[in-house]
Amino acid sequence: MTTTPVDWSDDLLPPPFANTDRPGLLDAYTSLLAEPDTGRELLVLLDGCGTELLAQHRALTPTLRGLESESRSVRTVAPSTTATAMVSLHTGCAPAQHGVFGYRTFDPSTGDAVHQLSGDGVLRGEDWMPRPGLAERSGRRFIQVAPARHGRSLLSAMAYRGWELVPHGKHDRADVAVRALRRGGDSAVVHVHLDDVDHAGHVHGIDSDTWREALAAVDAELGVLLRRAPAGTRVRIIADHGMVDTDPEHAVELDQHPRVREAVQAIAGEPRAVLLRAPGHDPVHVAADAQELLGERGLALTTDQAVAAGLWGEAGTALDERMRGRAGDVVILARGRWTIQCERLRSPKDSALIGVHGSLTSAESVVPLIQLVI
């Protein structure tokens, strides 16, 4: 089937897999499988700390500032969000292969949008995402340092299969991670997820004292990890996405267009990277109607156009039937500070977010990757 090319917006980066590109995030963790099996590895995920945000706040991050010579910028995947990026990090697979198309993804068996962190109690990680992860491809000891509740999440069941969970409390994350490195032996791989900056951004926005305090605290905690980790530990530090601020005045309500309201039966994805399911309607017409509503505030395209452009995987490589059902019929990528809302179908909590991400602006899509040996 011939797919009409997309007139990509100037303020959005090209799709991560356009022109045979491969986002650097995909190989940030899985490249350790080519390393010697001896030697400790510390993997640190700086949730929400995009390259642009860090560059704008260097004064708050002396630890990261001191690592600039070991740092480079890479692309994350689309949508630029934790669930998609984390599964990509731990498998080395593109979203088109692992099928996690955002914070919520459609379940083809029901047509409903399912939460990719919790699974909404209906999904099993090994069934939903059968691609092998790091621990399943190596004989080394893999240790996830995280709150105990994460061991019951769908995201952990997808990204951390075969990992040993070592729980931390509210204030001892760095201590637990260092102990895990020391006790895990000379071939241990320890992963710690520093998510405070992301949480602060969602609730308070990136232009807030709370967010700046969270960034400074995470940088200090990273400094503790690096100072106390055993000598010779190989360290990989990466962010999953960046963030932009929005407000209620920058929300596009999809139900404002009568034909979009009539066609769309379910919504998934992110506030800035929305997936629409419109059974019984031509996706080309639905995308055109959505674009009419959006104007300069976003870009609407059919799922076929997204695939052809390389949004989720190698450009032009068709999604298999199972993945096709997860992606829906139409994709909307927000521009500027805009978000895409549909109060009829979406959780009210999504409308309350100040810091948001998911689209292809450089602020959301370009992240740091730091590699060093202590």
VOBA-1610 file (N, C-alpha, C; in pm, whole numbers, padded with zeros to 5 digits, always signed):
BEGIN
Met+00084-00119+00000Met+00000+00000+00000Met+00088+00124+00000Thr+00058+00220-00085Thr+00132+00345-00090Thr+00091+00433+00026Thr+00189+00486+00097Thr+00164+00572+00211Thr+00212+00713+00180Thr+00126+00811+00200Thr+00160+00949+00172Thr+00268+00996+00269Pro+00379+01053+00221Pro+00484+01102+00311Pro+00431+01213+00401Val+00491+01227+00517Val+00450+01328+00614Val+00535+01453+00596Asp+00470+01567+00598Asp+00540+01695+00595Asp+00580+01726+00739Trp+00700+01682+00778Trp+00740+01688+00918Trp+00758+01832+00964Ser+00712+01861+01085Ser+00721+01996+01140Ser+00866+02033+01169Asp+00900+02160+01145Asp+01037+02205+01163Asp+01082+02196+01308Asp+00990+02212+01403Asp+01029+02213+01544Asp+01033+02074+01605Leu+01001+01971+01527Leu+01014+01834+01572Leu+01135+01770+01504Leu+01211+01694+01579Leu+01322+01621+01520Leu+01269+01513+01426Pro+01348+01469+01330Pro+01305+01356+01247Pro+01277+01235+01335Pro+01196+01142+01289Pro+01170+01020+01366Pro+01301+00951+01403Pro+01307+00882+01516Pro+01434+00823+01562Pro+01497+00725+01465Phe+01414+00658+01381Phe+01467+00557+01289Phe+01462+00604+01144Ala+01444+00732+01121Ala+01441+00784+00983Ala+01578+00768+00918Asn+01576+00748+00787Asn+01700+00745+00708Asn+01801+00644+00762Thr+01753+00527+00801Thr+01835+00417+00855Thr+01903+00452+00987Asp+01858+00558+01055Asp+01915+00592+01185Asp+01876+00487+01289Arg+01953+00483+01396Arg+01923+00397+01510Arg+01952+00479+01636Pro+01851+00506+01719Pro+01877+00590+01836Pro+01978+00527+01930Gly+02070+00610+01978Gly+02179+00560+02060Gly+02134+00496+02190Leu+02017+00532+02240Leu+01968+00473+02364Leu+01957+00321+02354Leu+01927+00267+02236Leu+01905+00124+02222Leu+02026+00041+02261Asp+02146+00094+02245Asp+02267+00017+02269Asp+02338+00056+02398Ala+02279+00148+02474Ala+02348+00200+02592Ala+02371+00093+02697Tyr+02275+00004+02717Tyr+02289-00103+02815Tyr+02331-00235+02750Thr+02269-00269+02639Thr+02295-00402+02581Thr+02438-00415+02529Ser+02508-00304+02507Ser+02647-00314+02463Ser+02735-00377+02571Leu+02689-00379+02696Leu+02770-00442+02800Leu+02779-00593+02780Leu+02686-00650+02700Leu+02693-00793+02673Leu+02818-00830+02594Ala+02878-00732+02528Ala+03002-00756+02454Ala+03126-00733+02540Glu+03104-00685+02665Glu+03215-00662+02757Glu+03256-00793+02823Pro+03374-00797+02884Pro+03413-00916+02961Pro+03312-00944+03072Asp+03294-01072+03105Asp+03197-01111+03206Asp+03244-01080+03348Thr+03365-01042+03364Thr+03415-01002+03495Thr+03424-00851+03501Gly+03406-00799+03621Gly+03406-00654+03638Gly+03267-00604+03668Arg+03253-00528+03774Arg+03122-00477+03813Arg+03072-00370+03717Glu+02941-00367+03701Glu+02876-00266+03617Glu+02771-00194+03700Leu+02771-00062+03696Leu+02667+00019+03758Leu+02592+00092+03649Leu+02463+00065+03637Leu+02376+00130+03539Leu+02287+00228+03614Val+02287+00353+03572Val+02208+00456+03639Val+02116+00523+03538Leu+01987+00521+03566Leu+01888+00588+03480Leu+01846+00719+03547Leu+01879+00831+03483Leu+01842+00963+03531Leu+01708+01002+03468Asp+01601+00966+03531Asp+01468+00985+03473Asp+01438+01133+03454Gly+01405+01169+03329Gly+01360+01304+03298Gly+01469+01407+03277Cys+01596+01367+03279Cys+01707+01462+03272Cys+01761+01474+03130Gly+01687+01537+03041Gly+01731+01555+02904Gly+01853+01645+02895Thr+01925+01633+02784Thr+02048+01709+02764Thr+02026+01859+02776Glu+01918+01911+02715Glu+01895+02056+02719Glu+01869+02104+02861Leu+01792+02029+02937Leu+01765+02069+03075Leu+01893+02072+03157Leu+01977+01972+03141Leu+02102+01970+03216Leu+02194+02085+03175Ala+02198+02116+03047Ala+02282+02227+03001Ala+02236+02360+03059Gln+02106+02373+03079Gln+02050+02498+03133Gln+02067+02510+03284His+02107+02400+03350His+02114+02401+03497His+02248+02344+03545Arg+02357+02376+03475Arg+02487+02323+03509Arg+02530+02362+03651Ala+02490+02480+03695Ala+02531+02526+03827Ala+02476+02438+03939Leu+02368+02365+03911Leu+02305+02280+04012Leu+02360+02139+04013Thr+02445+02105+03917Thr+02486+01965+03899Thr+02638+01952+03892Pro+02709+01977+04002Pro+02856+01967+03996Pro+02906+01828+03961Thr+02835+01724+04003Thr+02880+01589+03968Thr+02873+01567+03818Leu+02758+01595+03758Leu+02742+01577+03614Leu+02832+01673+03537Arg+02849+01793+03588Arg+02936+01889+03520Arg+03079+01836+03514Gly+03120+01766+03620Gly+03254+01709+03622Gly+03272+01590+03530Leu+03160+01538+03477Leu+03167+01422+03388Leu+03145+01459+03241Glu+03147+01587+03211Glu+03114+01630+03074Glu+03211+01573+02971Ser+03333+01549+03007Ser+03429+01494+02910Ser+03397+01349+02876Glu+03321+01280+02963Glu+03280+01142+02937Glu+03139+01134+02882Ser+03079+01248+02855Ser+02937+01252+02817Ser+02918+01283+02669Arg+02819+01221+02611Arg+02775+01256+02476Arg+02623+01252+02472Ser+02565+01312+02372Ser+02419+01315+02359Ser+02373+01213+02257Val+02264+01145+02289Val+02206+01045+02199Val+02056+01068+02192Arg+01994+01006+02092Arg+01848+01010+02079Arg+01786+00900+02165Thr+01674+00932+02226Thr+01591+00831+02286Thr+01490+00782+02182Val+01404+00690+02223Val+01305+00634+02132Val+01179+00720+02133Ala+01083+00681+02052Ala+00952+00748+02050Ala+00845+00647+02089Pro+00751+00690+02173Pro+00747+00820+02240Pro+00857+00832+02344Ser+00893+00955+02373Ser+01000+00982+02469Ser+00941+00974+02609Thr+00934+00851+02660Thr+00871+00828+02789Thr+00935+00707+02856Thr+00920+00695+02987Thr+00995+00597+03064Thr+00965+00453+03024Ala+00838+00417+03014Ala+00804+00277+02987Ala+00867+00230+02856Thr+00853+00309+02751Thr+00908+00273+02620Thr+01060+00271+02623Ala+01119+00375+02681Ala+01265+00384+02684Ala+01326+00275+02768Met+01266+00243+02883Met+01327+00144+02971Met+01326+00005+02908Val+01215-00034+02844Val+01212-00164+02778Val+01310-00166+02661Ser+01323-00056+02591Ser+01422-00048+02482Ser+01564-00060+02537Leu+01593+00007+02648Leu+01726-00001+02709Leu+01763-00144+02746His+01667-00215+02805His+01699-00347+02861His+01692-00460+02758Thr+01635-00433+02643Thr+01628-00535+02539Thr+01713-00501+02417Gly+01741-00373+02396Gly+01806-00330+02273Gly+01714-00331+02153Cys+01585-00349+02178Cys+01485-00359+02071Cys+01412-00227+02051Ala+01374-00200+01929Ala+01292-00084+01897Ala+01150-00105+01948Pro+01076+00004+01973Pro+00937-00011+02015Pro+00854-00097+01920Ala+00882-00091+01791Ala+00808-00174+01695Ala+00829-00322+01720Gln+00936-00357+01788Gln+00964-00498+01819Gln+00910-00540+01954His+00922-00453+02054His+00875-00493+02188His+00732-00450+02218Gly+00678-00354+02145Gly+00535-00323+02153Gly+00490-00235+02266Val+00582-00170+02336Val+00543-00076+02441Val+00542+00063+02378Phe+00423+00106+02337Phe+00411+00229+02259Phe+00374+00349+02345Gly+00411+00346+02472Gly+00384+00462+02555Gly+00340+00424+02695Tyr+00307+00526+02771Tyr+00258+00511+02908Tyr+00135+00421+02910Arg+00051+00437+02810Arg-00058+00343+02786Arg-00048+00292+02643Thr-00078+00165+02626Thr-00075+00101+02494Thr-00203+00020+02479Phe-00253+00011+02358Phe-00377-00064+02335Phe-00354-00215+02350Asp-00446-00281+02414Asp-00450-00426+02419Asp-00536-00473+02302Pro-00475-00537+02200Pro-00554-00576+02082Pro-00670-00670+02113Ser-00660-00745+02221Ser-00766-00841+02252Ser-00894-00774+02301Thr-00879-00652+02354Thr-00997-00581+02406Thr-01020-00446+02341Gly-00914-00389+02283Gly-00923-00253+02230Gly-00905-00146+02335Asp-00886-00186+02460Asp-00871-00090+02570Asp-00727-00044+02581Ala-00708+00074+02638Ala-00575+00124+02668Ala-00532+00070+02804Val-00413+00011+02810Val-00365-00053+02932Val-00239+00019+02981His-00233+00043+03110His-00123+00110+03177His+00003+00023+03168Gln+00112+00079+03113Gln+00232-00001+03091Gln+00323-00010+03214Leu+00293+00063+03320Leu+00369+00048+03443Leu+00307-00059+03532Ser+00175-00058+03542Ser+00107-00153+03631Ser+00048-00273+03559Gly+00012-00257+03433Gly-00057-00362+03359Gly-00205-00369+03389Asp-00252-00282+03479Asp-00393-00279+03517Asp-00445-00414+03564Gly-00354-00499+03608Gly-00393-00629+03660Gly-00436-00730+03555Val-00421-00697+03427Val-00469-00788+03322Val-00357-00841+03234Leu-00236-00784+03244Leu-00127-00824+03157Leu-00017-00893+03236Arg+00045-00994+03174Arg+00161-01062+03230Arg+00283-01025+03147Gly+00390-00984+03216Gly+00506-00930+03148Gly+00564-01021+03042Glu+00578-01151+03074Glu+00642-01243+02979Glu+00555-01269+02857Asp+00424-01253+02871Asp+00335-01268+02757Asp+00330-01140+02674Trp+00325-01028+02742Trp+00309-00900+02675Trp+00436-00858+02602Met+00553-00887+02664Met+00680-00847+02605Met+00776-00966+02613Pro+00773-01056+02515Pro+00854-01178+02523Pro+01000-01162+02480Arg+01041-01045+02435Arg+01180-01026+02393Arg+01275-01046+02510Pro+01388-01114+02490Pro+01480-01137+02601Pro+01553-01009+02642Gly+01568-00992+02772Gly+01640-00878+02826Gly+01782-00914+02865Leu+01848-00822+02934Leu+01989-00839+02967Leu+02016-00966+03046Ala+01941-00986+03153Ala+01969-01100+03241Ala+01943-01233+03172Glu+01853-01234+03075Glu+01821-01358+03004Glu+01923-01389+02895Arg+02011-01295+02868Arg+02111-01314+02763Arg+02252-01323+02819Ser+02264-01330+02951Ser+02396-01331+03014Ser+02392-01420+03137Gly+02506-01477+03172Gly+02515-01559+03292Gly+02555-01480+03415Arg+02565-01348+03404Arg+02608-01266+03516Arg+02494-01244+03616Arg+02527-01189+03731Arg+02428-01161+03834Arg+02376-01019+03813Phe+02245-01006+03792Phe+02183-00877+03766Phe+02096-00839+03885Ile+02117-00717+03936Ile+02049-00672+04058Ile+01978-00540+04031Gln+01849-00539+04055Gln+01767-00418+04042Gln+01749-00357+04180Val+01798-00235+04200Val+01777-00163+04325Val+01658-00070+04305Ala+01548-00100+04376Ala+01423-00028+04353Ala+01332-00047+04473Pro+01227+00034+04485Pro+01128+00009+04590Pro+01068-00130+04575Ala+01031-00192+04686Ala+00980-00329+04683Ala+00858-00341+04592Arg+00775-00237+04586Arg+00652-00245+04505Arg+00681-00260+04357His+00800-00217+04313His+00833-00228+04172His+00845-00373+04127Gly+00872-00461+04220Gly+00882-00602+04184Gly+00751-00661+04137Arg+00641-00594+04167Arg+00508-00643+04126Arg+00455-00572+04003Ser+00533-00484+03942Ser+00484-00402+03832Ser+00501-00472+03697Leu+00417-00434+03603Leu+00432-00486+03467Leu+00565-00441+03407Leu+00605-00317+03433Leu+00730-00267+03375Leu+00849-00350+03420Ser+00855-00384+03548Ser+00964-00470+03596Ser+00957-00609+03534Ala+00836-00661+03517Ala+00820-00794+03457Ala+00865-00795+03311Met+00863-00680+03246Met+00911-00672+03109Met+01060-00643+03102Ala+01107-00546+03180Ala+01245-00499+03168Ala+01343-00574+03256Tyr+01296-00631+03366Tyr+01389-00689+03464Tyr+01368-00838+03486Arg+01323-00910+03385Arg+01309-01054+03402Arg+01446-01118+03424Gly+01455-01200+03529Gly+01581-01263+03563Gly+01668-01181+03656Trp+01624-01060+03693Trp+01699-00976+03785Trp+01660-01010+03929Glu+01753-00994+04019Glu+01727-01002+04163Glu+01688-00863+04212Leu+01575-00850+04279Leu+01532-00722+04332Leu+01586-00703+04473Val+01660-00594+04493Val+01707-00556+04626Val+01636-00425+04660Pro+01541-00428+04753Pro+01460-00308+04778Pro+01533-00203+04859His+01502-00078+04828His+01553+00033+04908His+01436+00106+04973Gly+01466+00182+05077Gly+01366+00261+05145Gly+01362+00402+05091Lys+01305+00492+05171Lys+01284+00628+05124Lys+01413+00708+05114His+01511+00677+05202His+01629+00761+05208His+01761+00684+05196Asp+01758+00558+05157Asp+01882+00479+05156Asp+01914+00421+05020Arg+01865+00481+04913Arg+01883+00426+04779Arg+02030+00410+04742Ala+02110+00514+04764Ala+02252+00507+04729Ala+02324+00403+04815Asp+02292+00399+04944Asp+02355+00301+05032Asp+02326+00159+04986Val+02200+00133+04952Val+02162-00002+04908Val+02231-00036+04777Ala+02241+00059+04685Ala+02306+00032+04557Ala+02454+00000+04576Val+02522+00074+04664Val+02664+00049+04689Val+02683-00088+04753Arg+02597-00121+04850Arg+02607-00253+04913Arg+02584-00364+04810Ala+02487-00341+04719Ala+02459-00441+04615Ala+02580-00461+04525Leu+02649-00354+04493Leu+02770-00365+04411Leu+02878-00445+04483Arg+02895-00419+04612Arg+03001-00485+04688Arg+02969-00632+04712Arg+02844-00661+04746Arg+02805-00798+04780Arg+02774-00883+04657Gly+02751-00817+04545Gly+02711-00892+04427Gly+02823-00969+04360Gly+02945-00941+04399Gly+03058-01011+04340Gly+03120-00932+04227Asp+03230-00985+04173Asp+03307-00908+04075Asp+03249-00912+03935Ser+03131-00975+03918Ser+03066-00971+03786Ser+02922-00920+03797Ala+02891-00852+03908Ala+02754-00805+03929Ala+02722-00687+03838Val+02596-00682+03794Val+02542-00567+03721Val+02430-00510+03807Val+02445-00387+03851Val+02349-00324+03941Val+02284-00206+03869His+02151-00202+03872His+02077-00092+03810His+02003-00013+03916Val+02016+00119+03911Val+01944+00207+04003Val+01875+00316+03921His+01749+00338+03953His+01663+00430+03879His+01640+00553+03966Leu+01698+00666+03926Leu+01683+00791+03999Leu+01568+00869+03934Asp+01450+00860+03994Asp+01329+00912+03930Asp+01274+01039+03993Asp+01347+01099+04086Asp+01296+01215+04160Asp+01273+01336+04072Val+01362+01359+03976Val+01350+01476+03889Val+01225+01466+03803Asp+01199+01348+03751Asp+01079+01327+03669Asp+00952+01352+03750His+00946+01298+03871His+00828+01318+03955His+00807+01466+03986Ala+00915+01535+04022Ala+00903+01678+04053Ala+00857+01757+03932Gly+00906+01722+03815Gly+00867+01792+03694Gly+00720+01773+03661His+00671+01650+03672His+00530+01627+03643His+00438+01709+03733Val+00470+01715+03860Val+00381+01779+03957Val+00401+01931+03963His+00526+01975+03959His+00556+02116+03982His+00609+02189+03859Gly+00650+02116+03756Gly+00707+02179+03637Gly+00856+02198+03650Ile+00922+02209+03536Ile+01068+02224+03536Ile+01111+02365+03573Asp+01020+02461+03569Asp+01051+02597+03611Asp+00997+02618+03752Ser+01048+02538+03845Ser+01002+02546+03984Ser+01119+02519+04077Asp+01112+02574+04197Asp+01217+02548+04296Asp+01219+02400+04334Thr+01102+02337+04339Thr+01096+02196+04374Thr+01172+02111+04273Trp+01155+02142+04144Trp+01227+02067+04042Trp+01377+02090+04053Arg+01418+02215+04074Arg+01560+02245+04085Arg+01621+02177+04207Glu+01548+02173+04316Glu+01597+02104+04436Glu+01612+01954+04409Ala+01516+01897+04337Ala+01524+01754+04304Ala+01645+01726+04216Leu+01672+01812+04119Leu+01787+01793+04032Leu+01917+01800+04111Ala+01929+01899+04200Ala+02049+01911+04280Ala+02067+01789+04371Ala+01957+01739+04428Ala+01965+01623+04517Ala+02007+01497+04442Val+01953+01478+04320Val+01991+01361+04241Val+02137+01368+04200Asp+02184+01486+04165Asp+02325+01502+04130Asp+02413+01468+04250Ala+02373+01511+04369Ala+02450+01480+04489Ala+02449+01329+04516Glu+02332+01265+04496Glu+02324+01121+04518Glu+02410+01046+04417Leu+02413+01093+04294Leu+02500+01033+04195Leu+02646+01046+04239Gly+02682+01160+04296Gly+02818+01177+04346Gly+02853+01076+04454Val+02757+01048+04544Val+02778+00947+04648Val+02802+00810+04585Leu+02721+00776+04487Leu+02738+00647+04420Leu+02877+00633+04358Leu+02921+00736+04291Leu+03049+00729+04221Leu+03167+00728+04319Arg+03152+00799+04430Arg+03261+00801+04528Arg+03273+00670+04604Arg+03160+00604+04628Arg+03161+00488+04716Arg+03159+00354+04642Ala+03136+00355+04514Ala+03136+00229+04439Ala+03277+00170+04439Pro+03287+00037+04432Pro+03419-00026+04433Pro+03505+00021+04316Ala+03633+00033+04341Ala+03726+00073+04236Ala+03719-00025+04120Gly+03725+00028+04000Gly+03718-00055+03881Gly+03578-00075+03827Thr+03477-00026+03898Thr+03338-00040+03850Thr+03320+00038+03721Arg+03262-00028+03621Arg+03226+00040+03496Arg+03088+00101+03514Val+03073+00227+03475Val+02949+00301+03500Val+02891+00350+03368Arg+02759+00330+03355Arg+02685+00385+03241Arg+02568+00464+03299Ile+02561+00592+03263Ile+02456+00681+03311Ile+02383+00734+03189Ile+02250+00723+03192Ile+02172+00771+03078Ile+02038+00823+03128Ala+01978+00914+03054Ala+01841+00958+03080Ala+01749+00892+02979Asp+01623+00880+03017Asp+01525+00819+02928Asp+01455+00921+02839His+01443+01044+02886His+01374+01150+02811His+01400+01282+02881Gly+01362+01392+02814Gly+01362+01523+02877Gly+01221+01563+02912Met+01194+01694+02915Met+01063+01739+02959Met+01041+01884+02918Val+00916+01922+02896Val+00876+02061+02875Val+00759+02090+02967Asp+00740+02217+02998Asp+00626+02258+03080Asp+00506+02295+02993Thr+00389+02269+03046Thr+00267+02309+02980Thr+00172+02368+03083Asp+00051+02402+03042Asp-00053+02455+03131Asp-00187+02432+03065Pro-00298+02451+03137Pro-00431+02423+03079Pro-00461+02501+02952Glu-00399+02619+02937Glu-00423+02699+02817Glu-00355+02641+02694His-00269+02543+02714His-00199+02479+02601His-00244+02335+02584Ala-00372+02311+02601Ala-00429+02178+02582Ala-00529+02181+02466Val-00511+02090+02372Val-00605+02075+02262Val-00705+01966+02299Glu-00831+01999+02302Glu-00937+01904+02335Glu-00990+01841+02207Leu-00965+01711+02188Leu-01002+01644+02063Leu-01152+01645+02037Asp-01231+01643+02142Asp-01376+01640+02123Asp-01433+01769+02067Gln-01347+01871+02052Gln-01393+01995+01991Gln-01424+01977+01842His-01368+01873+01781His-01398+01845+01641His-01503+01735+01635Pro-01620+01762+01581Pro-01729+01664+01589Pro-01697+01531+01521Arg-01625+01532+01409Arg-01596+01406+01341Arg-01491+01326+01417Val-01396+01395+01480Val-01298+01324+01563Val-01368+01263+01684Arg-01458+01339+01744Arg-01532+01288+01860Arg-01612+01164+01822Glu-01672+01166+01706Glu-01753+01052+01661Glu-01665+00929+01633Ala-01547+00951+01577Ala-01464+00838+01532Ala-01384+00773+01643Val-01330+00853+01735Val-01233+00802+01832Val-01306+00731+01946Gln-01271+00604+01964Gln-01333+00523+02069Gln-01239+00495+02185Ala-01109+00513+02167Ala-01013+00489+02275Ala-00889+00572+02248Ile-00819+00608+02355Ile-00699+00691+02344Ile-00592+00630+02433Ala-00468+00630+02384Ala-00355+00575+02460Ala-00236+00667+02438Gly-00117+00619+02478Gly+00004+00698+02458Gly+00028+00797+02570Glu+00073+00916+02533Glu+00114+01023+02624Glu+00037+01150+02592Pro+00032+01245+02684Pro-00032+01373+02652Pro+00032+01446+02533Arg+00159+01412+02502Arg+00226+01475+02388Arg+00255+01377+02275Ala+00210+01255+02288Ala+00227+01156+02180Ala+00108+01061+02191Val-00002+01101+02135Val-00130+01034+02155Val-00154+00930+02047Leu-00207+00816+02090Leu-00252+00712+01999Leu-00405+00709+02002Leu-00465+00706+01884Leu-00610+00704+01874Leu-00658+00575+01809Arg-00762+00519+01864Arg-00824+00401+01806Arg-00962+00442+01755Ala-00984+00421+01626Ala-01109+00466+01562Ala-01163+00353+01475Pro-01214+00246+01536Pro-01263+00132+01458Pro-01379+00170+01367Gly-01373+00116+01244Gly-01480+00144+01148Gly-01466+00275+01073His-01358+00348+01097His-01336+00477+01030His-01203+00473+00955Asp-01198+00545+00844Asp-01075+00551+00765Asp-00972+00634+00840Pro-00857+00575+00877Pro-00755+00651+00951Pro-00709+00777+00879Val-00707+00773+00745Val-00665+00891+00669Val-00758+01008+00698His-00888+00980+00702His-00984+01087+00729His-00978+01133+00873Val-00960+01040+00964Val-00950+01078+01105Val-00827+01165+01128Ala-00713+01126+01070Ala-00591+01206+01084Ala-00610+01345+01023Ala-00676+01352+00908Ala-00699+01482+00844Ala-00788+01570+00930Asp-00892+01512+00990Asp-00980+01590+01077Asp-00904+01637+01202Ala-00823+01548+01258Ala-00744+01587+01375Ala-00647+01699+01340Gln-00584+01690+01222Gln-00490+01794+01181Gln-00563+01927+01161Glu-00682+01922+01109Glu-00763+02044+01093Glu-00784+02111+01228Leu-00810+02032+01330Leu-00828+02086+01464Leu-00697+02138+01521Leu-00589+02064+01502Leu-00461+02098+01562Leu-00398+02223+01504Gly-00404+02239+01373Gly-00332+02347+01310Gly-00183+02336+01337Glu-00123+02445+01388Glu+00021+02447+01417Glu+00055+02389+01553Arg-00043+02337+01622Arg-00020+02289+01760Arg+00025+02143+01767Gly+00017+02072+01657Gly+00057+01933+01659Gly+00057+01875+01519Leu+00101+01750+01510Leu+00110+01680+01383Leu+00034+01549+01395Ala-00067+01530+01309Ala-00146+01407+01309Ala-00109+01324+01187Leu-00090+01195+01208Leu-00057+01105+01098Leu-00116+00969+01126Thr-00139+00895+01020Thr-00188+00759+01037Thr-00077+00670+01090Thr-00114+00558+01147Thr-00015+00463+01194Thr+00074+00416+01080Asp+00015+00396+00962Asp+00096+00357+00846Asp+00199+00462+00811Gln+00162+00589+00820Gln+00258+00696+00794Gln+00369+00698+00899Ala+00332+00674+01026Ala+00431+00671+01133Ala+00532+00559+01110Val+00483+00443+01070Val+00570+00329+01043Val+00662+00359+00925Ala+00606+00414+00819Ala+00686+00445+00700Ala+00795+00548+00730Ala+00766+00639+00825Ala+00861+00745+00857Ala+00970+00699+00952Gly+00952+00586+01019Gly+01051+00537+01113Gly+01030+00587+01255Leu+00905+00605+01296Leu+00879+00655+01430Leu+00913+00552+01538Trp+00880+00425+01514Trp+00897+00322+01617Trp+01000+00215+01582Gly+01046+00214+01460Gly+01140+00111+01417Gly+01191+00145+01279Glu+01267+00055+01221Glu+01327+00078+01090Glu+01222+00128+00992Ala+01250+00240+00929Ala+01153+00306+00842Ala+01103+00211+00734Gly+00972+00205+00721Gly+00911+00125+00616Gly+00891-00021+00650Thr+00943-00068+00763Thr+00923-00208+00804Thr+00790-00221+00874Ala+00700-00297+00817Ala+00563-00304+00868Ala+00559-00367+01007Leu+00466-00321+01088Leu+00441-00384+01217Leu+00374-00519+01195Asp+00410-00617+01278Asp+00337-00742+01266Asp+00196-00723+01324Glu+00110-00822+01306Glu-00031-00806+01340Glu-00051-00772+01487Arg+00026-00836+01574Arg+00011-00812+01716Arg+00049-00669+01753Met+00160-00620+01699Met+00205-00486+01729Met+00114-00382+01664Arg+00062-00415+01548Arg-00027-00321+01479Arg-00150-00290+01564Gly-00203-00391+01632Gly-00318-00369+01717Gly-00288-00285+01839Arg-00163-00285+01883Arg-00126-00205+02000Arg-00112-00056+01968Ala-00081-00026+01842Ala-00050+00112+01805Ala-00172+00195+01771Gly-00285+00132+01745Gly-00403+00209+01708Gly-00401+00251+01563Asp-00478+00355+01532Asp-00500+00395+01393Asp-00436+00529+01357Val-00426+00619+01455Val-00377+00754+01429Val-00283+00794+01542Val-00176+00865+01507Val-00078+00916+01603Val-00079+01068+01597Ile-00076+01132+01713Ile-00063+01278+01718Ile+00059+01313+01801Leu+00148+01394+01745Leu+00266+01444+01814Leu+00247+01592+01841Ala+00257+01632+01966Ala+00237+01771+02003Ala+00360+01855+01968Arg+00335+01980+01937Arg+00441+02076+01910Arg+00446+02179+02023Gly+00557+02253+02029Gly+00569+02359+02129Gly+00545+02308+02270Arg+00456+02374+02341Arg+00420+02336+02479Arg+00284+02268+02485Trp+00229+02230+02372Trp+00092+02181+02369Trp+00081+02037+02417Thr-00034+02003+02471Thr-00071+01866+02499Thr-00201+01835+02428Ile-00227+01707+02410Ile-00348+01661+02342Ile-00435+01591+02446Gln-00556+01640+02465Gln-00644+01586+02567Gln-00773+01534+02506Cys-00835+01444+02578Cys-00969+01397+02544Cys-01033+01358+02676Glu-01096+01455+02741Glu-01147+01432+02876Glu-01252+01322+02879Arg-01318+01298+02769Arg-01419+01191+02763Arg-01356+01054+02784Leu-01229+01039+02746Leu-01167+00907+02746Leu-01043+00897+02834Arg-00993+01008+02884Arg-00861+01008+02948Arg-00871+01031+03098Ser-00771+00985+03171Ser-00766+01005+03315Ser-00752+01153+03348Pro-00829+01203+03446Pro-00816+01345+03484Pro-00675+01379+03531Lys-00600+01281+03585Lys-00465+01309+03633Lys-00375+01358+03520Asp-00397+01310+03398Asp-00313+01351+03286Asp-00330+01499+03257Ser-00449+01552+03280Ser-00474+01693+03253Ser-00408+01783+03356Ala-00370+01726+03473Ala-00312+01806+03580Ala-00160+01815+03572Leu-00097+01741+03481Leu+00048+01743+03471Leu+00099+01879+03425Ile+00208+01924+03484Ile+00273+02048+03440Ile+00392+02013+03350Gly+00482+01931+03399Gly+00592+01884+03315Gly+00548+01762+03235Val+00570+01765+03105Val+00522+01659+03016Val+00632+01621+02917His+00613+01506+02852His+00709+01459+02752His+00641+01355+02665Gly+00712+01309+02563Gly+00657+01209+02472Gly+00676+01242+02326Ser+00686+01371+02293Ser+00696+01411+02153Ser+00842+01413+02107Leu+00867+01477+01994Leu+00999+01471+01929Leu+01073+01603+01929Thr+01040+01694+02020Thr+01124+01813+02031Thr+01260+01772+02085Ser+01361+01853+02060Ser+01494+01819+02110Ser+01497+01818+02262Ala+01417+01902+02327Ala+01414+01905+02473Ala+01368+01772+02531Glu+01281+01701+02460Glu+01229+01573+02507Glu+01310+01454+02457Ser+01375+01468+02342Ser+01427+01352+02270Ser+01577+01331+02278Val+01652+01431+02319Val+01798+01420+02324Val+01841+01404+02470Val+01916+01298+02497Val+01951+01265+02635Val+02101+01242+02648Pro+02156+01259+02770Pro+02299+01233+02789Pro+02327+01085+02808Leu+02441+01042+02761Leu+02496+00909+02788Leu+02638+00928+02836Ile+02664+00882+02958Ile+02795+00901+03021Ile+02852+00764+03053Gln+02974+00739+03012Gln+03041+00611+03039Gln+03178+00638+03099Leu+03209+00570+03209Leu+03337+00588+03274Leu+03371+00465+03357Val+03493+00456+03399Val+03537+00353+03493Val+03588+00424+03617Ile+03537+00383+03732Ile+03574+00449+03857Ile+03716+00407+03897
//
